[in-house]
Structures are given as structure tokens and as C-alpha cells.
Amino acid sequence: MVKLKGNSVYLRALEPEDLQFLYELENNPAVWEISGTLAPYSRHVLKQYLDNAHRDIFEVKQLRLCICSNDNEVIGLIDLFDYNPVHRRAGVGIIILAEDRRNQGAGYEALQLLLDYTFSALDLRQVYANVGEDNAASIHLFNKLGFVESGRKKDWIRSGNMYKNEILFQKINS
């Protein structure tokens, strides 16, 4: 049995009560570069998203879970996207919203819980992540969990008047 509860965090499905957290996250320009967002989201659009968040990963090819501390505070989100059951792979994205909550092990534990779930419950063979090469914390996180750099996308992310490279990481469960 896969459990989505660790020592300091647990993962759970999105709930209607998460609207304010989603609103803060999706409307934070500091994270738009990693999420590919170009404009703010309205509460109405986010409420509609939450109303459909119950849909199955097999149908929508993605899964978004809240990362919660043991005192039930939502501190971040972790996503599976581009889910492909034929090739048994999916992409993963993770964010801890508050900077003072980062680099304390919550992201590591949340990602480990999700990996356990993907490799056992979803029977995936591999998970991949796209990380900006200037994102040292995420590079460290994925390396620590056994992801291997398998490529670099040159000038992949536009940032102002510049372009940044993006690293492709893979974790293959053999």
C-alpha cells in the first residue's frame, strides 16, 4: 500500500478551501518563469479549476497534490503532468511557496512520497523534470533523489531580454 504521508509532510488532493493558496501561488510573478505563466489568474478561473480537480489522472493526464505540513498548513504543490501510461512516464514539478519554508526537507520528502506513488501505484517506469540551470536548489533536490541529467535545452526559457538554459532530469525505475 502506498502512503502519501511522511514524517513532516503529507500529500493530499486539492480541496475547495485551497482557493486562496492557489490564488497567491498562481498570481506570484516570482514563480511565473518556472510555471510558464504570463498573466494573473482570476479567482473565478481558479475556482473552476478546483471544481474539476477531482478528475482522474487517466482522463486528464495530470495530477496536482497539495504538500501539507503535519499541522495541516498547505505549503506547496507537487504535480505530475504529461502522464503517458503507454510509455509509463510523466513529468514532475514541485514548488514550496514561502521562501522561509524552502530548503528544510519538505520538498525532498514530498517528492519522495510522490515517486513512491508513481512507481508503485501508477506503475511508471520513469519520471522527468525540467529545471532552469540557475535553479540550484531544484538541481540539488533532483540530484539528491537520484535523478540524472540527460540533456540541456539551450536558450529554452525567455527571461526578460535574455534566454536561459533548461536541464532535463530523468529518474528511471529499473
C-alpha positions as CSV (number, residue, x, y, z in Angstrom):
1,M,0.0,0.0,0.0
2,V,1.3,3.4,-1.0
3,K,1.1,6.1,1.7
4,L,1.3,9.7,0.9
5,K,2.3,10.7,4.5
6,G,5.9,11.2,5.6
7,N,7.5,12.3,8.8
8,S,7.0,16.1,8.3
9,V,4.6,16.4,5.3
10,Y,1.8,14.6,3.6
11,L,0.2,14.9,0.1
12,R,-3.5,15.3,-0.5
13,A,-5.9,16.2,-3.2
14,L,-6.9,19.8,-3.9
15,E,-9.9,21.0,-1.9
16,P,-12.2,24.0,-2.5
17,E,-10.6,25.6,0.6
18,D,-7.3,25.8,-1.3
19,L,-8.6,28.6,-3.5
20,Q,-6.7,31.3,-1.6
21,F,-3.4,29.4,-1.6
22,L,-3.8,28.8,-5.4
23,Y,-4.6,32.4,-5.9
24,E,-1.5,33.5,-4.1
25,L,0.7,31.0,-5.9
26,E,-0.6,31.5,-9.5
27,N,-0.5,35.3,-9.1
28,N,3.0,35.5,-7.8
29,P,5.2,36.9,-10.6
30,A,8.3,35.5,-8.9
31,V,7.2,31.9,-9.9
32,W,5.8,32.7,-13.3
33,E,9.0,31.9,-15.1
34,I,9.0,28.3,-13.8
35,S,5.3,27.8,-14.4
36,G,5.2,29.4,-17.9
37,T,2.5,31.8,-16.7
38,L,2.3,35.2,-18.5
39,A,-0.7,36.8,-16.7
40,P,-2.6,36.6,-13.4
41,Y,-5.5,34.2,-12.8
42,S,-8.8,35.3,-11.5
43,R,-10.4,33.7,-8.5
44,H,-13.3,32.6,-10.8
45,V,-10.9,30.7,-13.1
46,L,-9.1,29.1,-10.2
47,K,-12.5,28.1,-8.6
48,Q,-13.5,26.4,-11.9
49,Y,-10.1,24.6,-11.9
50,L,-10.7,23.4,-8.4
51,D,-14.2,22.3,-9.3
52,N,-12.6,20.0,-11.9
53,A,-9.6,18.9,-9.9
54,H,-11.3,15.6,-8.9
55,R,-10.9,14.3,-12.5
56,D,-8.8,11.2,-12.8
57,I,-5.2,11.2,-14.0
58,F,-6.0,8.7,-16.7
59,E,-8.5,11.2,-18.1
60,V,-6.7,14.5,-17.8
61,K,-3.1,13.2,-17.9
62,Q,-2.1,15.2,-14.9
63,L,-2.3,15.1,-11.1
64,R,-1.8,18.1,-8.7
65,L,-1.5,17.5,-5.0
66,C,-1.1,19.8,-2.1
67,I,2.0,19.5,0.1
68,C,0.9,19.9,3.7
69,S,2.8,20.2,6.9
70,N,1.8,18.0,9.8
71,D,-0.1,20.9,11.3
72,N,-2.3,20.9,8.1
73,E,-0.9,24.0,6.5
74,V,-0.6,23.9,2.7
75,I,3.0,24.9,2.0
76,G,3.3,23.9,-1.7
77,L,2.1,21.9,-4.7
78,I,3.5,18.9,-6.5
79,D,2.4,17.9,-9.9
80,L,2.5,15.0,-12.3
81,F,1.9,16.2,-15.9
82,D,2.3,14.8,-19.4
83,Y,1.2,11.4,-18.0
84,N,1.7,8.7,-20.6
85,P,0.5,5.2,-19.5
86,V,1.7,3.6,-22.7
87,H,5.3,4.7,-22.3
88,R,4.9,4.6,-18.5
89,R,6.3,8.1,-17.8
90,A,5.3,11.5,-16.5
91,G,6.8,14.9,-15.8
92,V,7.0,16.2,-12.3
93,G,7.0,19.8,-10.9
94,I,7.2,21.0,-7.3
95,I,7.1,24.3,-5.5
96,I,7.2,25.3,-1.9
97,L,5.6,28.8,-1.9
98,A,7.0,30.6,1.1
99,E,10.8,31.1,0.8
100,D,11.2,30.6,4.5
101,R,9.8,27.1,4.2
102,R,12.2,26.1,1.4
103,N,15.4,24.1,1.9
104,Q,14.1,22.4,5.1
105,G,13.4,18.9,3.7
106,A,9.7,19.3,2.9
107,G,10.3,19.3,-0.9
108,Y,12.6,16.3,-0.6
109,E,10.0,14.3,1.4
110,A,7.1,15.3,-0.8
111,L,9.0,14.3,-3.9
112,Q,10.0,11.0,-2.4
113,L,6.4,10.3,-1.5
114,L,5.2,11.1,-5.0
115,L,8.0,8.9,-6.5
116,D,6.9,6.0,-4.4
117,Y,3.3,6.6,-5.6
118,T,4.2,6.9,-9.2
119,F,6.5,3.8,-9.3
120,S,4.1,1.5,-7.3
121,A,0.5,2.7,-7.7
122,L,0.8,4.1,-11.3
123,D,3.5,1.6,-12.4
124,L,5.5,4.2,-14.1
125,R,9.0,3.4,-15.4
126,Q,10.3,6.9,-15.4
127,V,9.7,10.4,-14.2
128,Y,11.3,13.5,-15.6
129,A,11.8,17.1,-14.6
130,N,12.7,20.3,-16.4
131,V,14.8,22.6,-14.3
132,G,16.3,26.0,-15.1
133,E,20.1,25.7,-14.9
134,D,20.1,28.7,-12.5
135,N,17.8,26.9,-10.0
136,A,20.5,25.5,-7.7
137,A,18.0,24.3,-5.1
138,S,16.0,22.3,-7.5
139,I,19.1,20.8,-9.2
140,H,20.3,19.8,-5.7
141,L,16.9,18.2,-4.9
142,F,16.6,16.2,-8.0
143,N,20.2,15.0,-7.9
144,K,19.7,14.0,-4.2
145,L,16.8,11.8,-5.2
146,G,18.7,10.0,-7.9
147,F,17.6,11.9,-11.0
148,V,20.2,12.0,-13.7
149,E,20.8,14.9,-16.1
150,S,20.0,13.6,-19.5
151,G,20.1,16.8,-21.6
152,R,20.2,20.5,-21.8
153,K,17.8,22.7,-23.8
154,K,19.8,25.7,-24.9
155,D,18.1,29.2,-24.7
156,W,14.9,27.5,-23.7
157,I,13.4,29.9,-21.2
158,R,12.9,33.6,-22.1
159,S,13.6,35.8,-19.1
160,G,13.3,39.4,-19.9
161,N,15.6,40.2,-22.8
162,M,17.7,37.1,-22.1
163,Y,17.4,33.3,-22.6
164,K,18.2,30.6,-20.0
165,N,19.1,27.0,-20.5
166,E,17.0,24.3,-19.0
167,I,18.2,20.9,-17.8
168,L,16.2,17.7,-18.4
169,F,16.5,15.3,-15.4
170,Q,15.2,11.7,-15.5
171,K,14.7,9.0,-12.9
172,I,14.3,5.6,-14.3
173,N,12.9,2.9,-12.1
174,S,14.5,-0.3,-13.3
